[in-house]
């Protein structure tokens, strides 16, 4: 049996990007910073690339912007690639299954599940 789920609250790093693929699917991508304070009281951020599909993607693109506080739950998938100089990189991608917005004008939490 396997289980892969991550939940986090963080801030959007830049305005979300909404795209429509050639097959008609809609996808929204944005970066999320998860900040933590280290023992020596320094702030350290871990960045995640969030991917949201379908109608949820359009809702996220309309409601999120750089700096927005957001709750995200989904499946974590590390991605590895090599750049032009041959250097290996790893990024953390979350395929979101639940997104909740905080701090909207009506001060309510909006759930996109």
Secondary structure in CASP SS format (residue, H / E / C, confidence):
PFRMAT SS
TARGET T0000
AUTHOR 0000-0000-0000
METHOD secondary structure of the structure
MODEL  1
X C 1.00
X C 1.00
X C 1.00
X C 1.00
X C 1.00
X E 1.00
X E 1.00
X E 1.00
X E 1.00
X E 1.00
X E 1.00
X E 1.00
X C 1.00
X C 1.00
X C 1.00
X C 1.00
X E 1.00
X E 1.00
X E 1.00
X E 1.00
X C 1.00
X C 1.00
X C 1.00
X C 1.00
X C 1.00
X E 1.00
X E 1.00
X E 1.00
X E 1.00
X E 1.00
X E 1.00
X E 1.00
X E 1.00
X E 1.00
X E 1.00
X E 1.00
X E 1.00
X C 1.00
X C 1.00
X C 1.00
X C 1.00
X C 1.00
X E 1.00
X E 1.00
X E 1.00
X E 1.00
X E 1.00
X E 1.00
X E 1.00
X E 1.00
X E 1.00
X E 1.00
X E 1.00
X C 1.00
X H 1.00
X H 1.00
X H 1.00
X H 1.00
X H 1.00
X H 1.00
X H 1.00
X H 1.00
X H 1.00
X C 1.00
X C 1.00
X C 1.00
X C 1.00
X C 1.00
X E 1.00
X E 1.00
X E 1.00
X E 1.00
X E 1.00
X E 1.00
X E 1.00
X E 1.00
X E 1.00
X E 1.00
X E 1.00
X E 1.00
X E 1.00
X E 1.00
X C 1.00
X C 1.00
X C 1.00
X C 1.00
X C 1.00
X E 1.00
X E 1.00
X E 1.00
X E 1.00
X E 1.00
X E 1.00
X E 1.00
X E 1.00
X E 1.00
X E 1.00
X E 1.00
X E 1.00
X E 1.00
X E 1.00
X C 1.00
X C 1.00
X C 1.00
X C 1.00
X C 1.00
X C 1.00
X C 1.00
X C 1.00
X E 1.00
X E 1.00
X E 1.00
X C 1.00
END
